[in-house]
Amino acid sequence: MSVRRRHTAVVALAVAAGLSLAACAGSSGGSGDGGGTAAKGKDKQSVAKGGKDFGSAADKTAAMGTDAKAGQWPRTVTHAMGTTVIKARPTRVVVLDVGELDNVVSLGVKPVGYAPSEGSPELPSYLRKDGGKPASVGTINSLNLEAVAGLHPDLILGSRLRAAPQYAALSKIAPTVFSIRPGFTWKQNYLLNAAALDKTAEARAKLADYDRRVKALDTALGAHKPVVSMVRYMQDGKTRLYGNASFIGTILKDAGIPRPKNQDIDDLAAEISAENIDQADGDYIFTGVYGDPGTTDKARAQSNPLWKNLRAVKAGHAFDVPDETWYLGLGVTAADQVVADLARYLAG
């Protein structure tokens, strides 16, 4: 049997095994920051919201990467699932979440495959100009391993939280590098993805530019900043008040913007019902919707007299914002857009 045919046979077996594992796994939640119910398996449960490794995910991810010098191939990358050898500069990259999509596109890479979230199945509008036309490989909670294999990738980027059960099968298809989880770890994930692509210098420059933008916002807002409340309506009828351990939470913290007491927490989010929407108050409220607004409690919550009596609402300081950047973006391109939006709303 030729080497090529042998590799194809190995991949086919891996895909079959991966499909079997996927059938046994549940959902990790597809709402961006990874706050849903984890699938079976200790690897995913430990880094999901409330898991024992949730709080340490950023520090652990920061310790991952490569010792390879710029331009050095092959390179060994240490990541959430162990180590992976990448033999040559990747040219056919598959990304398994929007964070990885944002990361690679910001570094000038057009992925050949992409797994979106169920609530936002299209390529995000803010990445369409530079993102190319990646083929669908399922969704973040229902990967199509056959589609991944059919693209003949030379690098797969994802996270342990999203796809731990499929890692073994994916790594048979192509070198696979996983972060621990998406969300508040977005900066560390960016550098890990960049290490696999030999684009660390470019990533550090992008993060330095973000730092300059967010510090300029901090300065523009001065010492007496408004309290900002982050509200997101979910498909399961719940309403989330986002905390510090979220993508948007890190941006607000970087800008020195204060939060309501019930959101100034080292967690992804607190959850309330439409009947308790008075708990969402602040000087400003920024609202996102995951998926179709008609299948959430947004209308019910905002028709509640408690909503209409919130000080932000009465002051005209309650705004709908793009979910795809403020909550689902999970990368430096989205972060830059959020900072620009915040400057427009708060310092304009």
N, C-alpha and C positions, 0 to 999 in steps of 0.2 A: 504493500500500500504506500502511495506517495506521501510525503510530509504534508502537503496541502490537504489531501483527502483524510489523512489521519487527524489533522487539526479540525477539519469540518465535522468528523465523527465525534470528536471530544466535545466540541461546542454543542452539537445536537444532544448529546447525553446530558451536558450541563444544563441546557435549556429545559429539557424534560424534567430534570431534578428540581430546577428552580420553579417551574410551574407547579410541581407537586407541593413544594414548600409554600408557595404563594397561596395555594388553595387552603392551606392550614392556618394561614396568618390572618389576623384581623387588620383593622385600620389604625394608622398612626395619627389620623387627623390631617386634613389637607388645607388648613387655614393659614398657612404661611409660617408662623413662628413655631409650629409643631406642638400645639397645646391640646390636641385631641387625645383620645384613648389609645394607648400604645398597643401594638400587636403583640401576640404571644412571643415570648423570648426575653430573657433578662437583659440582653444588650439594648433593646429598644426601651424597655420599661425604665431602666435606670436613668436614662437621659431625658425622658419625657417630663412634662410638667409634674412636679411633686416627686420625681424619682430621686434616688440617693445621689446620683451624679449630676443632677441638673445644675446646681449652683457652681460646680467646679469645671463645667464644660469649656468655658472661655480660656481659663488658665491651662487646661490640659491640651487644648487645640493649639495654643500659642507655642507649646513645646514640640509640636510636630513639624514636619517639613523635610528638608534635605540638607546635607553638607556639601552637595555638589556645587562647583563653581559655575558662574554664568557660562553658557555654551558647552558645558560638560555633559556628554552622553556616553554610555547609559548613566542614569542616575537612580538612586534608591530613595524613595520617599516613605517616611514614617507617617502613619495616619491612624485613624480610629480602629481599624481592623488589623493592624500589623504593619508590614512593610511591603512595598511594591517596587519592582524594578521596571523602569521605563527605558527602553533600549534606544530610542531616537526621538527627536522632536515630534510631538503629536501633530497630525494634520487633519484627523477625523475624530472629533471629540463629541461624545454624547453626554448630555447633562440631564440629571434626574430631578431637578427642582428649579424654581425660578431664581434662587440665590446663586446657584452655579451658572445659570444662564446669564444673569447680570454680570457675574464675575468675568466670564470668558469674553463676553461681548465688549466689556470695558477695556479688555486687554487686546482687542483687535482680532479675536478669534470668532469665526462664524461656525457654530456647532452644526453637526450633520443630523443630530437627533435631540429631542427635548421631551421631557415628561412634565406637563403643566399640572396645576392643581385642578380638582374637580370644579371648584367654584369660579375659575377663570381659565377656561380651556384654550383660549387663543393666545398667540404670542403677544406679550404685553405691548401696548401701543408705544410706550416710551423706548422700546428696544427694536421696533420694526425697521427703522431706518438702517441700523447697523447689524442687526441680528441674523440677516440672511433668511433662508426658508428651511429651517430644520424640519425633518420628518418627525411625525408623532411616534413615540415609543410607549404609548399608554399614558397613564396619569401617575402622579406620585404615589398613589395608594394601590394602583393596579398596573404595574409595569408589564409591558409586552416584551418578554425576553427574546422571542423570535424576531420581532421588529428590530430590537437592539442588535442582535447577531447579524441580521440581514444588511445592516449599514456598514459592516466591517470596520468598526471603530478601532483606533489605536490608543484611546484613552477614554475612560468612563469616570465621571465625577458625580458624587452623590453624598449621602450622609447615613450614618448608622441608624439614626432615628427613623428615617424613611424606609430604608431598604436593607436592613441587616439580614433578614432571611434570604434575600436574593444575592448576597455578596459572593458566595462561593460560585454560583452559576455565572454571575457577571464577570468575575475575575478569570473565568475560563475563556470568556469571549475576548477580553482585552484587559490590559493593565487597568486596575480600578483603584481609585483613591477616594476614601470616605472621610469627611469631617465627622464630628460627634453628633451635631444637631444643627439645624438652621436657627435663625432668630438673633438673639442678643450676641451671639458669637460671630456676627457677620464679618467683622474686621479680621479676626483670626482665620476664619474660613477662606477669606479672600487671599490671604498670604499663603495658605496651604494649597489652594488651587493654582496660584501663581507659581509656587515651587514646582509643581508637576509640569507646568508649561514652560519653565525657564523664563519667567517674566516677573521675577521678584522686584527688580528695580522699578519697573513700570507700575506695579501695584503699590509699592511704597510711595511713589510720587503721587499717585491718585489719592492715597490716604492723607498725605501731607496737604494736598490741595483741599480735601474735605475739611481737615483740621483748621485751615486758614478761613474757610467759609463759615464754619460754625463758631469760631472765635470772633469773627467779625459780627455775627448775629448777636452773640453774647454782649459785645461792646455796645452795639447799637441799641439794645434793649435796656442797658443801664442797670443800676442797682435795684430798682423797684420793678421787677418783672411780673407780668400777670401769671396767675395760676392756670395751668392748662390741663383740661380733662380730655382723655382719649376714650371715645365710645365706638364700639364696633358691634353691629348686628350680625348674628350668625344664623346659619341655616337650621340649627336644631332648636330654635326658639329662645336661645339664650342671648343675653347681651353682655359683652365683655367690657370691662374698664381696664385698660392696659396699664401694666406696672412697669417697673424699671428693667426687669429682665425680659425685654422684648426689643425688637428692632427699633420701633419708634421711641421706646423708653430710653434707649442708649443715646439717640439723637437729642432728645430733650435734656437729658442729663449733661451731655457734652456742651450744650448751649447754656447751661445753668438755669434752665426754666423750671420753676417750682411746680409741684403736682399737688392735687388734693390728697389729703391724708390717706384716704382709702386706696389711692393709686401709687403712693410713695412707698412701694413694697418691693422686696427682692424676689419677685415672682413674675410670671408671664402676665397674669391678669386676675382680677376678681370678677365673679359672675353675678349678675343681678337679673331680675325679671322686669318685664315692662311695667309692672305695678310698683316697682321700686326705682323708677327712673330719676327720682329726686336725688338719688345717691350719685348721680353723674355730674353734679354741678361744678363749676369753676368760673374763672373770669372769662375764659374762652373754652368752647367745646368744639372738638374736631371729630366728625363722625365718618366712619367707613362702613361699608356693607360687603359682606362676603357672599358673592353669588347674586342671585336674583332678589332684589329688594322685596318683591311680592311674596316671597316664601320666608321672610324673616318677620320679626316683631317690630320693625321700624315704625310702620304706620300706627300700630296700636300704642307704642310707647310715646310717639310724638303727638298723638291725639289726647293723651292723658293730661288733665289739668296740671299735674305736678310738673310735667315738662315745660308747659307754657309759663310756669311761675319761676323757673330757674333764672338766676340773675344773668347768666350768659345769654339766654334766649331773649329775655326782656331787653337786654342791652344791644341786641342784634349781633352778638358775638358767637353764634352757633353756626358752624359751617360744615357742609358736606365736602369731603376730600377724596381724592382718587385712592381706592383701596389697593390698586396695583402697585402704587409706589409707597404709600404711607404704611401699609401693613404687609403686602405680599412681596415687595421689591427685594428686600434682604440683601442688597448689594450697594456698592458705592455710587452707581449711577442713580439709583432710586434715592439714596441718602442725599445726594446733592440736590435733587429736585425737591425733596421734603424741606431742606434748609431754605431753598429759594421761596417755597410756599410760605413757610413760617415767617420769613422776613417780610413778605408781602402782606400777610394778615396782621402781624404783630408790630412791625416797625415801619409799615408803609404810610 
